[in-house]
């Protein structure tokens, strides 16, 4: 899989340096967003909904807030990186390097993966401010965070290349697809509270399984089977990885 470790590490260092330059934005923006969500839903709505599934409402929604921030931050990171590399013709040079297409794709995931881990760590620390201090399955949480970072990082790479030179197209997926799917994916409510006739909508939403896994890592509670969640997220990750490699192999949207 790795044919040129020096070239691969060079691309990784480029992504790491770019991440360092915007580390403040990468941390501060999710913190502010998470704080607002927790204040509105945790304190305002939480006064009417004291508990859910035997736990304080704040503890129930906090993993959902983390999952939303993780998904959107990782996606935006890699989609913008891929978009700018294409816009600045850097990808033209990358395609001429003696690197396998798998190495190119993996190198573009690094910044998204690091941001994903940082986001979960920082927001987990913020949880203490709101009285949420439990991480029941830390190793599963780490594994699930990395898996989701890979999945949505790869989606970002695909969308960044697909967007051509249009910022409108770049924002389309995050604003009109990922954000709505996150809201209907059980971030702020239990899927069992939805009318039975409408629950199929939630169960067909892959972000529901992403959020449920994060909630399981923090609280130990899950609504979907964890095997089902792993199969859904794992299969989607394999599919988008294959598509990403195919894009670089065929030059779709890359070569004129």
Secondary structure, DSSP 8 states (H G I E B T S, - for coil): --S-HHHHHHHHHHHHHHHHHTHHHHHHHHHHHHHHHIIIIIIIGGGT--EETTEEHHHHHHHHHHHHHHHHHHHHHHHHHHHHHHHTTHHHHHTTSS--HHHHHHHHHHHHHHHHHHHHHHHHHHHGGGT----S-HHHHHHHHHHHHHHHHHHHHHHHHHTTT-HHHHHHHIIIIIHHHHHTTTSSS-GGGS-GGGHHHHHT-HHHHHHHHHHHHHHS--SS-HHHHHHHHHHHHHHHHHHHHHHHHHTTTT--
